[in-house]
Structure formats: structure tokens, C-alpha cells
């Protein structure tokens, strides 16, 4: 599906998304046009990369279709935009229970930065995406000038184009179980990144609720509960409280105040839970 073919094109998070049969049958120029419409500020180098990579991806998807009956239900998502920060993995493949993040590079071997880039995509999907937090999410760099390579470095697979079908099939076998549906994966509410402490406090004070954060919820619950208790006490006693956190990174020396509640954060210290220091009464 193209972004402009969905009901809410402005919120559609990918340049192209479809199951493998439609992806393989589509003409490359149609897919490339969808990506160009989606990524409005693409460069000539990016356009050239798409011209090279789309036929390559279609070939490997076709080989999976030839060998694996279940591949008819695999999903191909190109230029998936991570909400809130505008980063875009080149390709996300939904292969049974596996989520495979592909980053294609026009070179013979990837750099350290290439490995870190795709590892960060996989890490964030694993932590913050509703359809990923209980599934195997694998980072794969594809050096498009290489041949016959299939290895692993620091939990990132390095795979030549001619072995991509083999590796994706093996990852699907390893993961097992049903995979996420395309529509559920692309749902606008599926990706929920961790709010900063200041954002969480502001949401809590204004609405008495904080957005759901998928995998990170367990580790942030104690801090949120502590802030809630401090906020209620501040409202009850009409006093100001200083809340500092040394566990979650935020820009240095941020502060925010609203009514009887003040939040201040600094990255110069580290601790495990928020600490409250009563300030002067709100009336003063």
C-alpha cells in the first residue's frame, strides 16, 4: 500500500507496505514513486539507491515465496517512519514471528556506524513497539556490493544480497509463532517511545494520566508512582516541591512549574528514584 492510498495519508508511517506477493508483482517504478511521494526531501543519491535496491529486494522476496508456503503472509514495509523522531529504517520484514530490520548500504562491508544505526532501530522497535516487545527483532545490514556473506557482529547480522532470503527464512524458523499483521504493526498508536521525566510529570499534572509505554513500563512505574504521590501532596498542602531524577537522561538544568508543582532535572547526578524537596508555599 502507498501512503496516499490509505484513509489518513498524513499519518501513514511508511512509504510502502504490502504482503510479499503484492510487493513482488508491483513494478519497481511504482514502489519508487511511492517512496518519493513519502520522503519529500529525498536526495539524488537516495533515488539512485532505491533504483538499485527495490529490484534486489523483490528478487529475494520472490525466492522466499518460491521456497516457503508461509511467505505469502510475510510483510514488506519500506521507509518505516519511527514516530516522534523521523528516523526511517530502510525495510522492516514481518516474517512469521520474526521482525527483521534491514538497512541497505551501497558498499562491500559495513562501517561501525552502519552497525550502530540498524542496531538502534531494532532496539527501539523492541522496546517501544506494541507488536515487537514479545517478538524477536533482528538487525541486519545488507552491503549491496558484497557476495556470499552471512555473519554476525555485535548482535547485528551482516548479509550479502544473495543470501538475504536464506537468513530471513532462518530467522522466521527460529522465532516461530504467528507474526504481527501489517495493519496492526502500522497502527498510529503502536509505537510509544519513552517520555522524558518532564513530559511524564507534565502529562500527569495536567491530565492525571501518563501515556502507555510498552516494554519500558516496568522500569518507569516506580518513578511515576513517586511523582504522583509528590504531586498529590503538593496540591493538598499548597506547597512547591523540587523533584530531581538521576536515573533518566534529560537536558541539563531543565525546570518546569505549574501551580504548586515544580519539576527540575539535571544530568549531573545519578540516583534510582525521584527525590522531593519541599519549596516555599505557592502563595509566596
C-alpha positions as CSV (number, residue, x, y, z in Angstrom):
1,X,0.0,0.0,0.0
2,X,1.2,3.5,-0.8
3,X,0.9,6.3,1.8
4,X,-1.5,8.2,-0.5
5,X,-3.8,5.1,-0.8
6,X,-4.7,4.9,2.9
7,X,-7.6,6.8,4.6
8,X,-5.3,9.1,6.5
9,X,-2.3,9.6,4.3
10,X,-0.8,12.3,6.5
11,X,-0.5,9.8,9.4
12,X,0.6,6.8,7.4
13,X,4.0,5.8,8.7
14,X,5.6,4.1,5.7
15,X,6.4,4.8,2.0
16,X,5.3,1.3,1.0
17,X,3.7,-1.6,2.8
18,X,2.3,-4.8,1.5
19,X,2.5,-8.6,1.8
20,X,5.2,-10.3,-0.3
21,X,3.0,-11.3,-3.3
22,X,1.9,-7.7,-4.0
23,X,5.4,-6.4,-3.4
24,X,6.9,-8.8,-5.9
25,X,4.3,-8.2,-8.5
26,X,4.5,-4.4,-8.3
27,X,6.6,-2.6,-10.9
28,X,9.7,-1.1,-9.3
29,X,8.8,2.3,-10.7
30,X,5.5,2.2,-8.8
31,X,7.3,1.4,-5.5
32,X,9.9,4.0,-6.1
33,X,7.2,6.6,-6.9
34,X,5.5,5.8,-3.6
35,X,8.8,6.3,-1.7
36,X,9.5,9.6,-3.5
37,X,6.0,10.8,-2.6
38,X,6.5,9.8,1.1
39,X,10.1,11.1,1.5
40,X,9.6,14.6,0.0
41,X,13.2,15.8,0.7
42,X,15.0,12.7,-0.8
43,X,18.3,13.3,-2.4
44,X,19.5,12.2,-5.9
45,X,21.7,9.6,-4.1
46,X,18.7,8.3,-2.3
47,X,16.7,8.0,-5.5
48,X,19.7,6.1,-7.1
49,X,19.8,3.7,-4.1
50,X,16.1,3.0,-4.4
51,X,16.5,2.2,-8.1
52,X,19.2,-0.4,-7.2
53,X,17.7,-1.8,-4.0
54,X,14.0,-2.3,-4.9
55,X,14.7,-5.0,-7.6
56,X,17.1,-6.7,-5.3
57,X,14.5,-6.8,-2.5
58,X,11.9,-8.1,-4.9
59,X,14.2,-10.9,-6.1
60,X,14.9,-12.1,-2.6
61,X,11.2,-11.9,-1.6
62,X,10.4,-13.9,-4.7
63,X,12.9,-16.6,-3.7
64,X,11.2,-16.8,-0.3
65,X,7.8,-17.2,-2.0
66,X,9.2,-20.0,-4.1
67,X,10.5,-21.9,-1.2
68,X,8.2,-21.2,1.7
69,X,4.4,-21.5,1.6
70,X,4.0,-19.2,4.6
71,X,5.9,-16.4,2.9
72,X,2.7,-15.4,1.2
73,X,1.8,-13.8,4.5
74,X,5.1,-12.1,5.1
75,X,5.0,-8.3,5.1
76,X,7.4,-5.8,3.5
77,X,7.5,-2.2,4.9
78,X,9.8,0.3,3.2
79,X,10.9,3.6,4.7
80,X,9.0,3.0,8.0
81,X,9.0,6.3,9.9
82,X,9.5,6.0,13.6
83,X,7.0,8.4,15.2
84,X,8.3,11.4,17.1
85,X,11.9,11.4,15.7
86,X,11.5,10.9,11.9
87,X,14.2,8.2,11.6
88,X,13.4,5.6,8.9
89,X,14.7,2.1,8.7
90,X,15.1,1.1,5.0
91,X,13.0,-2.1,5.3
92,X,11.1,-3.9,8.0
93,X,10.2,-7.5,7.1
94,X,7.4,-9.3,9.1
95,X,8.2,-13.0,8.7
96,X,6.0,-15.2,10.9
97,X,7.1,-14.4,14.4
98,X,10.2,-12.5,13.4
99,X,10.6,-8.8,12.8
100,X,13.7,-8.2,10.7
101,X,15.0,-4.7,10.3
102,X,17.1,-4.2,7.1
103,X,19.5,-1.3,6.4
104,X,21.0,-1.5,2.9
105,X,24.3,0.1,2.2
106,X,25.9,0.5,-1.2
107,X,29.3,-0.9,-0.2
108,X,31.2,-4.1,0.2
109,X,31.4,-4.1,4.0
110,X,29.6,-2.0,6.6
111,X,31.1,0.5,9.0
112,X,30.8,0.7,12.7
113,X,28.2,3.5,12.2
114,X,26.2,1.3,9.9
115,X,26.0,-1.5,12.5
116,X,25.1,1.0,15.3
117,X,22.4,2.6,13.1
118,X,20.5,-0.6,12.4
119,X,21.0,-1.9,16.0
120,X,19.4,1.3,17.3
121,X,16.4,0.8,15.0
122,X,15.9,-2.8,16.3
123,X,16.4,-1.8,19.9
124,X,13.8,1.0,19.7
125,X,11.3,-1.2,18.0
126,X,11.9,-4.0,20.6
127,X,11.4,-1.5,23.5
128,X,8.6,0.8,22.3
129,X,6.6,-1.0,19.6
130,X,3.5,-2.9,20.8
131,X,3.9,-5.6,18.2
132,X,7.6,-6.2,18.9
133,X,8.1,-6.3,22.6
134,X,7.3,-10.0,22.8
135,X,8.8,-11.0,19.4
136,X,12.3,-11.4,18.1
137,X,13.6,-8.2,16.4
138,X,16.7,-8.7,14.4
139,X,19.0,-6.1,13.0
140,X,20.5,-6.8,9.5
141,X,22.9,-4.7,7.5
142,X,22.9,-5.6,3.8
143,X,26.1,-4.4,2.0
144,X,24.8,-4.4,-1.6
145,X,28.2,-4.7,-3.2
146,X,29.1,-7.9,-1.3
147,X,28.5,-11.6,-2.3
148,X,28.1,-14.7,-0.2
149,X,28.5,-13.1,3.2
150,X,26.3,-14.1,6.1
151,X,27.9,-13.4,9.5
152,X,27.1,-11.7,12.8
153,X,28.9,-8.9,14.7
154,X,27.7,-7.5,18.0
155,X,24.2,-8.9,17.5
156,X,23.9,-7.4,14.1
157,X,23.7,-9.7,11.0
158,X,25.8,-8.8,8.0
159,X,24.2,-10.4,5.0
160,X,25.0,-10.2,1.3
161,X,22.0,-9.7,-1.0
162,X,22.3,-13.2,-2.5
163,X,21.9,-14.7,1.0
164,X,19.1,-12.5,2.3
165,X,16.3,-14.9,1.6
166,X,18.2,-17.7,3.4
167,X,18.8,-15.6,6.5
168,X,15.2,-14.2,6.7
169,X,13.9,-17.7,6.4
170,X,16.1,-19.0,9.1
171,X,15.1,-16.1,11.4
172,X,11.4,-16.9,10.8
173,X,12.0,-20.6,11.7
174,X,13.9,-19.5,14.8
175,X,11.2,-17.1,16.0
176,X,8.3,-19.4,15.3
177,X,4.7,-18.4,16.1
178,X,2.4,-16.0,14.3
179,X,3.7,-12.7,13.1
180,X,2.1,-9.3,13.5
181,X,-0.5,-8.2,11.0
182,X,0.6,-5.3,8.7
183,X,-2.3,-3.1,9.8
184,X,-1.6,-3.6,13.5
185,X,2.1,-3.0,13.0
186,X,1.4,0.2,11.2
187,X,-1.2,1.5,13.6
188,X,-0.5,5.0,14.7
189,X,-0.7,4.0,18.3
190,X,1.6,1.0,18.1
191,X,4.9,2.9,18.6
192,X,5.0,4.6,22.0
193,X,8.5,5.9,22.9
194,X,9.5,6.7,26.4
195,X,8.6,10.2,27.5
196,X,11.2,12.3,29.3
197,X,10.6,12.7,33.1
198,X,9.5,16.3,32.5
199,X,7.0,15.2,29.8
200,X,5.6,12.5,32.1
201,X,5.3,14.9,35.0
202,X,3.5,17.5,32.8
203,X,1.1,14.9,31.5
204,X,0.5,13.6,35.0
205,X,-0.2,17.0,36.5
206,X,-2.5,18.2,33.6
207,X,-4.5,15.0,32.9
208,X,-3.7,12.7,35.9
209,X,-2.6,10.0,33.4
210,X,0.6,9.2,31.6
211,X,0.8,7.6,28.1
212,X,1.4,3.9,28.0
213,X,5.0,2.8,27.3
214,X,5.3,-0.8,26.3
215,X,8.4,-2.6,27.4
216,X,9.8,0.4,29.4
217,X,6.7,0.5,31.6
218,X,8.0,-1.8,34.3
219,X,11.2,0.2,34.8
220,X,9.4,3.6,34.9
221,X,6.5,2.7,37.1
222,X,8.3,3.3,40.4
223,X,9.4,6.8,39.4
224,X,5.9,7.7,38.1
225,X,4.2,6.5,41.3
226,X,6.6,8.5,43.4
227,X,6.0,11.6,41.3
228,X,2.2,11.1,41.6
229,X,2.5,10.9,45.4
230,X,4.6,14.1,45.5
231,X,2.1,15.9,43.2
232,X,-0.9,15.0,45.3
233,X,0.9,16.1,48.4
234,X,1.9,19.4,46.8
235,X,-1.8,20.0,45.8
236,X,-3.1,19.1,49.2
237,X,-0.7,21.4,51.1
238,X,-0.4,24.2,48.5
239,X,3.4,23.9,48.6
240,X,6.0,23.6,45.9
241,X,8.3,20.6,45.6
242,X,11.5,20.1,43.8
243,X,11.7,16.7,42.1
244,X,15.1,15.5,40.8
245,X,15.9,12.3,39.0
246,X,19.4,10.9,38.5
247,X,18.3,7.8,36.5
248,X,16.8,9.1,33.3
249,X,18.8,11.3,30.9
250,X,17.3,14.7,30.2
251,X,18.8,18.0,29.0
252,X,20.8,19.6,31.8
253,X,19.0,22.0,34.2
254,X,15.5,21.7,32.9
255,X,12.8,23.1,35.2
256,X,9.1,23.4,34.9
257,X,6.5,24.8,37.3
258,X,2.7,24.8,37.2
259,X,0.5,25.7,40.2
260,X,2.0,24.2,43.3
261,X,4.3,21.8,41.5
262,X,7.8,22.4,40.2
263,X,10.0,19.9,38.3
264,X,13.7,20.4,38.0
265,X,16.1,17.9,36.4
266,X,19.8,17.8,35.9
267,X,22.1,15.2,34.2
268,X,25.0,16.0,36.5
269,X,23.8,13.4,39.1
270,X,22.6,9.8,39.2
271,X,20.1,8.0,41.5
272,X,17.4,5.4,41.4
273,X,14.2,7.3,42.4
274,X,12.9,10.8,42.4
275,X,13.6,12.9,45.5
276,X,11.2,15.6,46.7
277,X,12.4,18.7,48.4
278,X,9.7,21.0,49.7
279,X,9.9,24.5,48.4
280,X,8.2,27.7,49.6
281,X,4.4,27.8,49.7
282,X,2.7,28.6,46.4
283,X,1.3,31.8,47.8
284,X,4.8,33.2,48.2
